[in-house]
């Protein structure tokens, strides 16, 4: 294992790396480059494109589809063949495109490595390609640089690094050259910097400890490369459904063939043609097309709600999600630091408003609004935060932007809320000198002109424990009194326990001197003004969305790299983990897989989580039978995003690696959009179920008509050509309309479906059997009635065909609601595509019945008005029986609920 670089002293680090504070020579660097290789992330071997494309056809449903295409081609039904093959090709192309996602995600992570680096070589600082860096090189970082490799810092000057993409830490991290404890977690290792992170302030030198695959970024890259993407619940169900249906169809076809030959004495060639037609009609050739259309419509609906779907099946998978694991920073929170509390000696003030917009009241614990100008101690404290500050706040196009450290920007916003702007403060108290913040000192100090020309004032801002050591007094309502350090330490602890980042503000006056400020001036004699509590607040819309998810039976879990106290406070505000402590990454490391499965079920907030922790948590949930959506924006989220059933990346703040690893991108970075997407996903699955419930009885009814005729040695009511016509006319027009069915309003008031739920439940089998028997009884009954009345076989068969198709038209309206009634205006007329499909099907049936060329092809014959009335009567009978069955089911459910209550 690598040495704990963060815990080593600088001389020890350089000794282990056989380096010096001035770096390596060019000759030594070249030798090491040959040993360690370039500072790049390895690209895995990818399959040839043609092999990846062929692999997409290895699917049971597609085998059934291709078999159906071969059968219809054998029968010269070229339109059917083209539709079937088109659906096969579309599905294969979609799978081919999707399989390239993991490789794209890896490319995005590789792109995070800086292309250039400043390095000490041969005693000089030169710029070289970052790929040429080797362990032992000493690099220089300045504000704006992307860290090119993992380094142990040996010299720093006010260096702050944004590590959010790697660790989830919401604020830039102040770095130091001093070692930290060996057991310190990654996010708290202040003495190191990691490849892919960004220096946002100051500068520093560091010795390279790892390059390429050996970096933390390389470790995440390896994690991502080793993750197999799980298939979606829908595809698993369709696979099972396809296998089941294939067995049923083949069994029924073989049985019908034998019955026809043995029982009826039909010729094998005639029975083979009929059986092939029956098999072709029973195969759900419309299902892949309906799946593609329904999912595509879901994509369009979600796009209108700011959710961009990158992988088509993810639309439906969202509807089956049982757990959403969310990152905190920028996802549940605004990623805008905000002052929420100001603690002065004699009172505690809450500050309203969130983000950088300077809007919000000052209130006490009892909710009474406080005028900050009426309390001298509060006003001086706010002014100190504005003056001892290097950030900038500006307004443009009704939005507020910052330049500099977000924590300092929060103090500027506090000032504007109190009526103290930076410009006005600088004019009244010009800055003369400053001691910038450094992690070793843990404070910032600024020197200003005082209230008179004869004095100067020093403002001090920093960690409470450091500022307190410099204070001899504190300011209360009566003025400066001796400081009570125990009291302030307790208040600082209480404020931090609320998940707030705590800063202390102090000042001292001195006679005017040489307008120079040095470290000795910040050691003693200060008056403590206030403690300031700062937090990255949760989004209100995210709080509402979490509540909506809970109402829909979806568990929300927060997994963050931030501190446990901060995670606990944000979790409590979100309604997560109330009354329980977050589980930290260190605690996860101590758990084996069975224990982790138990803990992840009982816990909603996880803190200080590394990429491995997030990945283990997602796996543990999936092994427990959950369907998991994972949200995130950093490269550290990429492995978990890839492993999750639905990976959701942030569009504005998300890294390219996170977006490439995801199935869905939120354009507005709004967690609330996920709840809307889940609603659409549930609607998509409902529509697929409605199509299956419509398709199977129609196919089953056709098959039962022919099978019954063979069993009872009756004249065949349908010819093979007529069977195929029914299938083509209804699937091409009627079934497609259900893809456009609007999402029902009740979908978010019911729990998610169980991941193991079968597409064909016992209820589905009952409904399919009932409607199939009703269709068969109507068509066969009319056929036999007409023959008994002396009608020709051609007319009787035409009546049978039309009775099946008309019944399907009425049943299509039934299918708009699986259990709810459609006997209302919305149910009958709420989907214009259903009405359009019925109209188109009527036109086709009129042509089938009366057009001479159709009569010659299909053996049909014209019908009289009386015969049409009989056909309509059969359709209406099936419609009302189906509605009656729904009524019985609803009544039984209400009765069971009443008994349970």
C-alpha positions in Angstrom: 0.0 0.0 0.0 1.1 3.6 -0.6 2.5 5.5 2.4 0.0 7.8 4.2 1.4 10.9 2.4 -1.0 13.3 4.2 0.5 12.2 7.6 4.2 12.5 6.7 6.4 15.5 7.4 7.8 17.3 4.3 11.3 15.9 4.7 10.1 12.4 5.1 7.9 12.7 2.0 10.8 14.0 -0.1 13.0 11.2 1.2 10.6 8.5 0.3 10.2 9.9 -3.2 13.9 10.5 -3.5 13.3 14.1 -4.4 14.3 17.6 -3.2 12.4 20.9 -2.6 13.6 22.1 -6.0 12.4 19.0 -7.8 14.1 16.6 -10.2 16.5 16.9 -13.0 15.4 16.3 -16.5 17.4 13.1 -16.8 15.9 11.7 -13.6 12.4 12.6 -14.7 12.9 10.9 -18.0 14.1 7.7 -16.2 11.1 7.7 -13.9 8.7 8.3 -16.9 10.0 5.2 -18.5 9.3 3.3 -15.2 6.0 4.7 -14.2 4.5 5.5 -17.6 2.7 8.7 -18.6 0.4 10.6 -16.2 -2.8 9.5 -18.0 -5.7 7.3 -17.2 -5.7 3.9 -18.9 -8.2 3.3 -21.6 -9.8 -0.1 -21.5 -10.0 -2.4 -24.5 -13.3 -1.8 -26.2 -15.1 -4.3 -28.5 -15.2 -3.7 -32.2 -18.3 -1.8 -33.2 -19.8 -4.5 -35.4 -19.6 -7.0 -32.5 -21.3 -4.6 -30.1 -24.0 -4.1 -32.8 -24.5 -7.9 -33.3 -24.7 -8.4 -29.6 -27.9 -6.3 -29.5 -29.8 -9.0 -31.3 -29.2 -11.5 -28.5 -32.6 -11.0 -26.9 -35.6 -13.4 -26.5 -38.1 -10.8 -27.6 -36.1 -10.0 -30.7 -35.8 -13.7 -31.5 -39.6 -13.9 -31.3 -39.9 -10.8 -33.5 -37.5 -12.1 -36.1 -39.3 -15.4 -36.1 -42.6 -13.6 -36.7 -40.9 -11.6 -39.5 -39.8 -14.8 -41.2 -43.3 -16.3 -40.9 -45.0 -13.2 -42.4 -42.4 -13.1 -45.2 -43.2 -16.8 -45.9 -46.9 -15.8 -46.2 -45.9 -12.8 -48.4 -47.4 -10.3 -46.0 -44.6 -7.8 -46.7 -46.1 -4.9 -44.7 -46.1 -7.0 -41.5 -42.6 -8.1 -42.3 -41.3 -4.6 -42.7 -42.9 -3.4 -39.4 -41.4 -6.3 -37.5 -37.9 -5.9 -38.9 -38.1 -2.2 -38.4 -38.9 -2.7 -34.7 -36.0 -5.2 -34.4 -33.5 -2.8 -36.0 -34.7 0.2 -33.9 -34.3 -1.7 -30.7 -30.8 -3.0 -31.7 -29.6 0.5 -32.6 -30.9 1.9 -29.3 -29.0 -0.8 -27.4 -25.9 -0.2 -29.5 -25.9 3.6 -28.7 -26.5 2.9 -25.0 -23.6 0.5 -24.7 -21.2 3.3 -25.6 -22.2 5.3 -22.5 -19.7 3.7 -20.0 -16.8 4.3 -22.4 -17.9 8.0 -22.8 -18.0 8.3 -19.0 -14.4 7.0 -18.8 -13.3 9.5 -21.5 -14.8 12.3 -19.5 -12.9 11.4 -16.4 -9.7 11.1 -18.4 -10.4 14.6 -19.7 -10.3 16.0 -16.1 -6.6 15.6 -16.0 -4.9 18.9 -16.7 -3.1 19.1 -20.1 -0.3 21.3 -18.8 1.6 21.6 -15.5 4.2 24.0 -13.9 7.0 22.0 -12.5 10.4 22.5 -10.9 13.0 21.0 -13.3 16.7 21.6 -13.2 16.3 24.3 -10.7 13.7 26.3 -12.7 10.0 26.5 -12.9 8.9 25.3 -16.4 5.7 24.4 -18.1 5.4 20.8 -19.5 2.6 18.5 -20.6 0.9 17.1 -17.6 1.3 13.6 -19.1 5.1 13.9 -18.5 4.8 14.3 -14.7 6.4 11.6 -12.5 6.4 10.8 -8.8 8.9 13.1 -7.1 8.3 16.1 -9.4 7.6 19.3 -7.5 4.8 21.2 -9.2 3.5 24.8 -8.6 -0.2 25.5 -8.3 -1.8 29.0 -8.7 -5.3 30.1 -8.6 -7.3 28.7 -11.6 -5.1 25.7 -12.1 -6.5 22.2 -12.3 -4.4 19.9 -10.1 -2.5 17.6 -12.6 -1.6 14.7 -10.2 -2.0 13.7 -6.6 0.5 15.8 -4.5 1.8 16.3 -1.0 1.9 20.0 -0.4 5.2 21.3 0.9 4.8 25.1 0.6 1.5 27.0 0.5 0.4 30.6 0.5 -3.4 31.1 1.1 -4.0 28.1 -1.1 -7.7 27.0 -1.4 -8.8 24.2 -3.6 -12.3 23.3 -4.8 -12.7 19.6 -4.2 -16.4 19.3 -4.6 -16.2 17.2 -7.7 -14.1 14.6 -5.8 -15.2 14.7 -2.2 -18.6 16.5 -2.2 -17.2 19.2 0.2 -19.3 22.2 -0.6 -16.8 25.0 0.2 -13.2 25.4 -1.1 -10.7 23.7 1.3 -7.9 25.7 2.8 -4.7 23.8 2.4 -1.6 23.5 4.6 1.8 22.0 4.4 1.5 20.6 7.9 0.8 16.8 8.2 -2.6 15.6 9.5 -3.5 12.4 11.4 -3.0 9.1 9.6 -6.6 8.1 9.9 -7.9 11.4 8.5 -10.6 10.9 5.8 -10.0 12.0 2.2 -12.1 15.2 2.5 -10.2 16.4 5.6 -6.6 15.8 4.3 -5.6 19.4 4.2 -1.9 18.6 3.4 -2.6 17.0 0.0 -4.2 17.9 -3.3 -5.7 15.6 -5.8 -5.8 15.3 -9.5 -8.9 16.8 -11.2 -9.6 19.4 -8.4 -9.2 23.1 -9.0 -7.2 25.8 -7.1 -9.5 28.8 -6.6 -7.2 31.0 -4.4 -3.6 31.5 -3.5 -0.7 29.3 -4.6 1.4 26.4 -3.4 4.1 23.9 -4.3 3.7 20.2 -3.9 5.6 17.0 -4.6 3.9 14.5 -6.9 3.0 11.3 -5.0 0.9 9.5 -7.6 0.2 9.8 -11.3 -2.2 8.3 -13.8 -4.0 5.2 -12.5 -2.4 5.6 -9.1 -4.3 8.8 -8.3 -7.6 9.1 -6.6 -9.1 10.0 -9.9 -7.5 6.9 -11.4 -9.1 4.8 -8.6 -12.5 6.1 -9.5 -11.8 5.4 -13.2 -11.0 1.8 -12.3 -14.2 1.5 -10.2 -16.2 2.8 -13.1 -14.6 0.5 -15.6 -15.4 -2.5 -13.4 -19.1 -1.8 -13.1 -21.6 -3.8 -15.1 -24.8 -1.8 -15.8 -27.8 -3.6 -14.4 -30.8 -4.2 -16.8 -34.0 -2.3 -16.1 -37.1 -3.8 -14.4 -39.1 -3.4 -17.6 -36.6 -5.2 -19.8 -36.4 -8.1 -17.2 -40.2 -8.3 -17.3 -40.4 -8.2 -21.1 -37.7 -10.9 -21.2 -39.8 -13.2 -18.9 -42.9 -12.3 -20.7 -41.4 -13.1 -24.1 -40.2 -16.5 -22.9 -43.6 -17.3 -21.4 -45.5 -16.2 -24.5 -43.2 -18.0 -26.9 -43.8 -21.3 -25.0 -47.6 -20.7 -25.0 -47.7 -19.8 -28.7 -45.6 -22.8 -29.8 -47.6 -25.2 -27.6 -51.0 -23.8 -28.8 -49.8 -23.9 -32.5 -48.6 -27.5 -32.2 -51.8 -28.6 -30.5 -54.0 -26.8 -33.0 -52.0 -28.4 -35.9 -52.4 -31.9 -34.5 -56.1 -31.4 -33.7 -56.8 -30.2 -37.2 -55.2 -33.2 -38.8 -56.3 -35.9 -36.4 -59.7 -34.5 -35.3 -60.8 -32.7 -38.4 -59.0 -34.6 -41.0 -57.7 -31.4 -42.6 -54.8 -31.6 -45.0 -51.4 -30.9 -43.3 -50.6 -28.1 -45.8 -53.9 -26.3 -45.1 -53.5 -26.7 -41.3 -49.8 -25.6 -41.5 -50.9 -22.3 -43.2 -53.6 -21.7 -40.6 -51.3 -22.5 -37.7 -48.6 -20.2 -39.0 -51.3 -17.4 -39.3 -52.4 -18.0 -35.8 -48.9 -18.0 -34.5 -48.1 -14.8 -36.3 -51.3 -13.2 -34.9 -50.5 -14.3 -31.4 -46.9 -12.9 -31.4 -47.0 -9.3 -30.0 -45.2 -7.8 -32.9 -46.6 -4.4 -31.9 -45.0 -4.6 -28.4 -41.5 -3.4 -29.3 -42.9 -0.6 -31.5 -45.3 0.4 -28.7 -42.5 0.3 -26.2 -40.3 2.5 -28.3 -43.1 5.0 -29.0 -44.3 5.1 -25.4 -40.8 5.6 -24.0 -40.1 8.2 -26.6 -43.2 10.1 -25.7 -42.1 9.9 -22.1 -38.7 11.4 -23.1 -40.5 14.3 -24.7 -42.7 14.9 -21.7 -39.8 14.8 -19.3 -37.8 17.2 -21.5 -40.6 19.7 -21.1 -40.0 19.3 -17.3 -36.2 19.9 -17.6 -35.2 16.3 -17.4 -33.1 15.1 -20.4 -33.2 11.3 -20.8 -30.0 9.8 -22.1 -31.0 6.1 -22.1 -34.5 5.3 -23.3 -35.5 2.5 -20.8 -34.7 4.8 -18.0 -38.0 6.5 -18.6 -39.9 3.5 -17.4 -37.3 2.5 -14.7 -38.0 5.9 -13.0 -41.6 4.7 -12.5 -40.4 1.6 -10.6 -37.9 3.4 -8.4 -38.2 2.5 -4.7 -35.2 4.4 -3.3 -33.6 7.7 -4.4 -30.1 8.2 -3.2 -29.1 11.9 -3.5 -25.9 13.8 -3.2 -26.3 16.9 -0.9 -24.2 19.8 -2.4 -25.9 21.4 -5.3 -28.6 18.7 -5.5 -30.6 19.0 -2.3 -28.9 22.2 -1.4 -28.4 25.5 -3.3 -24.6 25.4 -3.4 -24.8 29.0 -2.1 -23.4 29.6 1.4 -25.8 31.6 3.6 -25.5 33.1 7.0 -28.4 31.7 9.1 -27.4 32.7 12.6 -25.5 35.6 14.3 -24.7 35.0 18.0 -23.7 38.1 20.0 -23.2 38.2 23.7 -26.7 39.1 24.8 -28.8 37.5 22.1 -29.0 35.1 19.2 -30.3 36.3 15.9 -31.7 34.2 13.1 -31.2 35.5 9.6 -33.8 34.8 6.9 -33.4 34.3 3.2 -31.3 31.8 1.3 -28.6 32.0 -1.3 -26.8 35.2 -2.5 -29.9 37.3 -3.0 -29.7 39.8 -0.1 -33.3 39.4 1.0 -34.3 38.3 4.5 -35.2 39.5 8.0 -33.2 39.4 11.3 -35.4 37.7 13.9 -35.0 36.5 17.5 -35.9 33.0 18.7 -39.5 34.1 19.4 -39.9 35.2 15.8 -39.8 39.0 16.5 -38.1 41.0 13.7 -35.0 42.8 14.8 -33.7 46.0 13.4 -29.9 45.4 13.0 -29.3 49.2 13.1 -30.9 49.4 16.6 -28.3 47.1 18.2 -24.8 48.6 18.1 -23.1 45.2 18.9 -24.9 43.5 16.0 -24.2 46.3 13.6 -20.5 46.4 14.4 -20.3 42.6 14.0 -22.0 42.7 10.6 -19.7 45.5 9.5 -16.7 43.5 10.5 -17.7 40.6 8.3 -18.1 43.0 5.3 -14.7 44.7 5.8 -12.6 41.7 6.7 -13.4 40.2 3.4 -12.0 39.6 -0.1 -15.1 38.4 -2.0 -17.2 40.5 -4.3 -21.0 40.5 -4.7 -22.7 41.9 -7.8 -26.2 41.9 -9.4 -26.9 41.3 -13.1 -30.2 40.5 -14.8 -32.0 40.0 -11.5 -29.5 37.4 -10.3 -26.7 37.8 -7.8 -23.2 36.5 -8.6 -20.0 36.2 -6.5 -16.3 36.3 -7.0 -14.2 34.7 -4.4 -14.7 32.5 -1.5 -18.5 31.5 -1.0 -18.2 31.8 2.8 -16.9 35.4 2.5 -19.6 36.1 0.0 -22.2 35.0 2.6 -20.9 37.7 4.9 -21.3 40.3 2.2 -24.9 39.2 1.7 -25.5 39.5 5.4 -24.1 43.1 5.2 -26.5 44.1 2.5 -29.5 42.6 4.4 -28.4 44.9 7.3 -28.0 47.9 5.0 -24.2 47.8 4.9 -22.8 47.4 1.3 -19.2 46.7 0.6 -18.8 50.0 -1.3 -20.2 52.1 1.5 -18.1 50.3 4.1 -14.9 50.7 2.1 -15.6 54.4 1.7 -16.2 55.0 5.4 -13.4 52.7 6.6 -10.8 52.4 3.9 -8.5 49.3 4.1 -4.9 50.1 4.8 -3.4 46.6 5.0 -4.3 42.9 5.4 -3.1 39.5 6.5 -4.8 37.1 4.1 -6.3 33.8 5.4 -3.9 30.9 5.7 -4.7 27.5 7.0 -1.8 27.6 9.4 -3.1 30.8 11.0 -6.8 30.0 10.6 -7.7 33.7 10.5 -7.8 36.7 8.3 -7.1 40.3 9.6 -7.6 43.7 7.9 -6.4 47.1 9.0 -8.7 50.2 8.4 -8.9 53.8 9.2 -10.8 54.2 12.4 -13.7 56.4 13.4 -11.2 59.3 13.8 -8.1 60.4 12.1 -6.0 59.4 15.2 -6.8 55.7 15.3 -6.9 52.6 13.3 -9.1 49.5 13.6 -8.1 45.9 13.1 -10.8 43.4 12.2 -10.2 39.7 12.8 -12.2 36.8 11.3 -11.5 33.1 11.7 -12.0 29.8 13.5 -13.7 30.5 16.9 -11.0 28.7 18.9 -8.2 30.8 17.3 -10.0 34.1 17.5 -11.0 33.5 21.2 -7.3 33.2 22.1 -6.7 36.8 20.9 -9.7 38.2 22.8 -9.7 39.8 26.2 -13.2 41.3 26.1 -16.5 40.8 24.3 -19.1 43.3 23.3 -22.5 43.2 24.9 -25.5 45.6 25.2 -23.6 47.7 27.7 -20.2 47.8 26.0 -17.0 45.9 26.3 -16.7 43.5 29.2 -14.1 40.8 30.1 -14.6 37.8 27.8 -16.1 34.6 29.2 -14.3 32.0 27.0 -16.2 29.0 28.4 -19.5 30.7 27.5 -18.3 31.4 23.9 -16.8 27.9 23.5 -20.2 26.4 24.5 -22.0 28.7 22.1 -19.7 27.8 19.2 -20.2 24.1 19.9 -24.0 24.5 20.0 -24.0 26.4 16.7 -21.7 23.9 15.0 -24.0 21.1 16.3 -26.8 22.6 14.1 -24.7 21.8 11.1 -23.4 25.3 10.6 -19.9 26.4 9.7 -18.9 28.8 12.5 -16.7 31.9 12.2 -15.8 34.3 14.9 -15.5 38.1 14.4 -13.5 40.5 16.6 -11.9 43.9 16.5 -9.4 46.1 18.3 -8.4 49.7 18.0 -4.9 51.1 18.0 -3.4 54.5 17.5 -2.4 55.4 14.0 1.1 54.1 13.2 2.7 53.2 9.9 -0.5 51.7 8.3 1.2 48.2 8.3 -0.3 45.1 9.8 1.8 42.1 10.8 1.1 38.8 12.6 1.9 40.2 16.0 -0.9 42.7 15.7 -3.4 39.8 15.6 -2.3 38.0 18.8 -4.0 39.9 21.7 -6.2 42.7 22.9 -9.3 42.0 20.7 -12.9 42.4 21.6 -15.1 39.5 20.4 -18.1 40.7 18.4 -20.0 37.6 17.3 -20.2 34.1 16.1 -21.6 33.6 12.7 -23.2 30.3 11.6 -23.1 29.6 7.8 -24.7 26.8 5.8 -25.4 25.8 2.3 -29.2 25.7 2.7 -31.6 23.2 1.2 -33.8 24.1 -1.7 -37.4 24.6 -0.7 -38.5 22.8 -3.8 -36.3 19.9 -2.9 -38.0 19.7 0.6 -41.4 19.6 -1.2 -40.1 17.0 -3.6 -38.9 14.7 -0.8 -42.3 15.0 0.8 -43.9 14.0 -2.5 -41.6 11.1 -2.8 -42.4 9.9 0.7 -46.1 10.2 -0.2 -45.5 8.0 -3.3 -43.9 5.3 -1.2 -40.3 6.2 -2.3 -37.5 6.3 0.3 -35.0 9.2 -0.1 -31.5 8.8 1.3 -28.8 11.5 1.4 -25.2 10.4 0.7 -22.7 13.2 1.0 -19.0 13.8 1.5 -19.7 16.6 3.9 -19.3 16.5 7.7 -21.7 14.4 9.8 -23.1 17.5 11.7 -23.8 19.4 8.5 -25.4 16.3 6.9 -27.6 15.7 10.0 -28.8 19.3 10.0 -29.6 19.4 6.2 -31.2 15.9 6.6 -33.4 17.2 9.4 -34.5 20.2 7.3 -35.3 17.8 4.4 -37.3 15.4 6.6 -34.6 12.7 6.4 -33.0 10.8 9.2 -34.9 12.6 11.9 -33.8 11.5 15.4 -30.9 9.4 14.1 -27.2 10.1 13.6 -25.7 9.9 10.1 -23.6 6.9 9.3 -20.1 7.9 8.3 -17.8 6.5 5.7 -15.5 5.2 8.5 -18.4 3.3 10.0 -19.3 1.8 6.6 -15.7 0.5 6.3 -16.3 -1.5 9.4 -19.4 -3.2 8.1 -19.5 -6.4 6.1 -22.0 -6.7 3.3 -24.9 -8.3 5.3 -24.5 -5.7 8.0 -24.4 -2.9 5.5 -27.7 -4.2 3.9 -29.3 -3.9 7.3 -27.9 -0.5 8.0 -28.7 1.0 4.7 -32.3 0.0 5.2 -32.5 1.7 8.6 -30.5 4.8 7.8 -31.4 7.8 5.6 -28.3 10.0 6.0 -24.7 9.1 5.2 -21.8 11.5 5.7 -18.1 11.6 4.7 -18.9 9.0 2.0 -16.2 8.3 -0.6 -16.9 6.9 -4.1 -16.4 3.4 -2.9 -18.9 4.0 0.0 -21.5 5.4 -2.4 -21.0 2.4 -4.7 -21.3 -0.1 -1.8 -24.5 1.6 -0.6 -26.2 1.4 -4.0 -25.2 -2.2 -4.4 -26.5 -3.0 -0.9 -29.8 -1.5 -1.7 -30.1 -3.4 -5.0 -29.2 -6.7 -3.3 -32.0 -5.9 -0.9 -34.4 -5.9 -3.8 -34.7 -2.1 -4.3 -34.8 -0.2 -7.6 -32.3 2.6 -7.0 -32.0 6.1 -8.5 -28.8 7.9 -7.7 -28.3 11.6 -8.1 -25.0 13.4 -8.2 -22.8 16.0 -9.9 -19.2 15.2 -9.2 -16.7 12.7 -10.6 -16.9 11.0 -7.2 -20.5 10.2 -8.0 -19.8 8.5 -11.3 -19.3 4.9 -10.2 -22.6 5.0 -8.2 -24.4 6.7 -11.0 -23.3 4.0 -13.4 -24.3 1.2 -11.0 -27.7 2.6 -10.1 -30.8 1.5 -11.9 -31.2 5.2 -12.8 -28.3 7.6 -12.6 -29.3 11.2 -12.5 -26.7 14.0 -13.1 -27.0 17.7 -12.6 -26.9 19.7 -15.8 -25.6 23.0 -14.6 -23.1 22.1 -11.9 -22.4 18.5 -12.9 -19.1 17.4 -14.3 -19.0 15.8 -17.7 -18.0 12.5 -16.1 -21.2 12.5 -14.0 -23.3 13.4 -17.1 -21.8 10.6 -19.2 -22.3 8.1 -16.4 -25.9 9.0 -16.0 -29.2 7.9 -17.5 -30.9 11.3 -17.0 -29.6 14.9 -16.7 -31.6 17.5 -14.7 -31.2 20.7 -16.8 -32.2 22.9 -13.8 -30.3 20.9 -11.1 -33.6 20.7 -9.3 -34.3 17.6 -7.2 -38.0 18.4 -7.5 -37.7 17.5 -11.2 -37.0 13.9 -10.2 -40.4 13.6 -8.6 -42.0 14.9 -11.8 -39.9 12.4 -13.8 -41.0 9.6 -11.5 -44.6 10.5 -12.2 -44.0 10.4 -16.0 -42.2 7.1 -15.6 -45.1 5.5 -13.7 -47.4 6.8 -16.5 -45.3 5.2 -19.1 -45.4 1.8 -17.3 -49.2 2.2 -16.9 -49.5 2.7 -20.7 -47.4 -0.3 -21.4 -49.6 -2.4 -19.1 -52.7 -1.0 -20.8 -51.4 -2.0 -24.2 -50.6 -5.6 -23.0 -54.1 -5.8 -21.5 -55.5 -4.7 -24.8 -53.2 -6.7 -27.1 -53.4 -10.2 -25.4 -57.2 -10.5 -25.3 -57.5 -9.4 -28.9 -54.9 -12.0 -30.0 -56.4 -14.5 -27.7 -59.9 -14.0 -29.0 -58.9 -14.6 -32.6 -57.0 -17.8 -31.6 -59.9 -19.1 -29.5 -62.4 -18.7 -32.4 -60.3 -20.9 -34.7 -59.4 -23.4 -32.0 -63.0 -23.8 -30.9 -64.1 -24.4 -34.5 -61.4 -27.1 -34.8 -62.4 -28.7 -31.5 -66.1 -28.8 -32.3 -65.6 -29.7 -36.0 -67.2 -26.5 -37.2 -66.7 -24.5 -40.4 -63.7 -22.3 -39.8 -65.0 -18.8 -39.0 -61.8 -17.1 -40.1 -59.4 -17.8 -43.0 -55.6 -17.4 -42.4 -55.7 -14.1 -44.5 -58.5 -12.7 -42.4 -56.6 -13.5 -39.1 -53.6 -11.6 -40.4 -55.9 -8.7 -41.5 -57.4 -8.4 -38.1 -54.0 -8.4 -36.5 -52.6 -5.8 -38.9 -55.6 -3.5 -38.8 -56.0 -3.4 -35.0 -52.3 -3.3 -34.0 -51.4 -0.7 -36.6 -54.2 1.6 -35.5 -55.9 0.8 -32.2 -53.0 -0.3 -30.0 -50.7 2.6 -30.8 -53.2 5.1 -29.4 -52.6 3.8 -25.9 -49.0 5.1 -26.1 -50.5 8.6 -26.0 -52.6 8.0 -22.9 -52.1 10.9 -20.4 -50.7 10.0 -17.0 -53.4 9.4 -14.5 -53.6 11.8 -11.5 -53.5 9.0 -9.0 -50.1 7.6 -9.9 -48.2 9.5 -7.1 -50.7 8.4 -4.5 -49.7 4.8 -4.6 -46.5 2.9 -3.7 -44.0 1.9 -6.4 -44.6 -1.5 -7.8 -42.5 -4.3 -6.4 -39.3 -4.9 -8.5 -40.2 -8.6 -8.7 -43.8 -7.9 -9.9 -44.6 -9.8 -13.0 -46.1 -8.1 -16.1 -48.8 -10.8 -16.1 -50.2 -10.9 -12.6 -53.1 -13.1 -11.6 -55.5 -10.2 -12.3 -54.0 -9.8 -15.8 -54.5 -13.5 -16.6 -58.1 -13.3 -15.4 -58.8 -10.2 -17.5 -57.1 -11.6 -20.6 -59.1 -14.9 -20.2 -62.4 -13.1 -19.6 -62.1 -10.7 -22.6 -60.7 -13.4 -24.9 -63.7 -15.7 -24.1 -66.1 -12.8 -24.6 -64.6 -11.9 -28.0 -64.6 -15.6 -29.0 -68.2 -16.1 -27.9 -69.5 -13.0 -29.7 -67.7 -13.7 -33.0 -68.3 -17.5 -33.1 -71.9 -17.1 -31.9 -72.7 -14.6 -34.7 -70.9 -16.8 -37.2 -72.9 -19.9 -36.3 -76.2 -17.9 -36.1 -75.7 -16.5 -39.6 -74.9 -20.0 -41.0 -78.1 -21.4 -39.3 -80.0 -18.5 -40.9 -78.8 -19.6 -44.4 -76.2 -16.9 -44.9 -73.3 -17.7 -47.1 -70.0 -18.6 -45.5 -68.4 -15.4 -47.0 -70.9 -13.2 -45.3 -70.8 -15.1 -42.0 -67.0 -14.8 -42.0 -67.2 -11.1 -42.8 -69.5 -10.6 -39.8 -67.1 -12.6 -37.6 -64.2 -10.4 -38.7 -66.1 -7.2 -38.1 -67.4 -8.4 -34.8 -63.9 -9.0 -33.5 -62.6 -5.6 -34.8 -65.6 -3.7 -33.5 -65.3 -5.4 -30.1 -61.6 -4.4 -30.0 -62.7 -0.8 -30.7 -65.0 -0.8 -27.7 -62.4 -2.7 -25.6 -59.8 0.0 -26.5 -61.9 2.5 -24.6 -62.2 0.0 -21.7 -58.4 -0.3 -21.7 -57.9 3.4 -21.1 -58.4 2.6 -17.4 -57.3 -0.7 -15.9 -59.6 -0.6 -12.9 -61.3 2.7 -13.0 -64.5 3.3 -14.9 -64.5 5.0 -18.3 -68.2 5.9 -18.2 -67.6 9.6 -18.0 -66.6 12.4 -20.3 -62.9 12.1 -19.7 -62.9 8.3 -20.0 -64.8 8.3 -23.2 -63.3 11.3 -24.9 -60.1 12.2 -23.0 -57.7 10.8 -25.5 -58.1 12.2 -29.0 -55.6 9.6 -30.3 -58.0 6.8 -29.3 -60.9 8.5 -31.1 -58.6 9.0 -34.2 -57.5 5.4 -34.1 -61.1 4.1 -33.9 -62.0 6.4 -36.9 -59.1 5.1 -38.9 -60.0 1.5 -38.1 -63.6 2.1 -39.1 -62.4 3.3 -42.5 -60.2 0.2 -42.9 -63.1 -2.1 -42.0 -65.4 -0.4 -44.5 -62.8 -1.0 -47.2 -62.4 -4.6 -46.1 -66.1 -5.1 -46.3 -67.1 -3.3 -49.4 -64.0 -2.6 -51.6 -64.0 -5.2 -54.5 -60.2 -5.6 -54.4 -60.3 -6.3 -50.7 -63.1 -8.8 -51.2 -61.1 -10.6 -53.8 -58.0 -10.7 -51.5 -59.7 -11.6 -48.2 -63.0 -13.3 -49.3 -65.1 -10.7 -47.6 -68.6 -9.6 -48.6 -70.9 -6.6 -48.1 -73.2 -6.4 -45.0 -76.7 -5.1 -44.5 -77.6 -2.5 -41.9 -79.3 -5.3 -39.8 -76.1 -7.3 -39.8 -74.1 -4.2 -38.7 -76.5 -3.8 -35.8 -75.7 -7.3 -34.7 -72.0 -6.6 -34.9 -72.4 -3.4 -32.8 -74.5 -5.3 -30.3 -71.7 -7.8 -29.7 -69.2 -4.9 -29.2 -71.4 -3.1 -26.8 -72.0 -6.3 -24.8 -68.3 -6.9 -24.3 -67.8 -3.2 -23.4 -70.5 -3.2 -20.6 -69.4 -6.6 -19.3 -65.8 -5.3 -19.0 -67.0 -2.2 -17.2 -69.1 -4.4 -14.9 -66.1 -6.5 -14.0 -64.2 -3.3 -13.0 -67.1 -2.2 -10.8 -67.1 -5.6 -9.0 -63.3 -5.3 -8.4 -63.6 -1.7 -7.1 -66.5 -2.7 -4.8 -64.6 -5.7 -3.4 -61.5 -3.5 -2.8 -63.6 -0.9 -0.9 -65.2 -3.7 1.1 -61.8 -5.2 2.0 -60.5 -1.7 3.0 -63.5 -1.2 5.3 -63.0 -4.5 7.0 -59.2 -3.8 7.4 -60.1 -0.4 8.9 
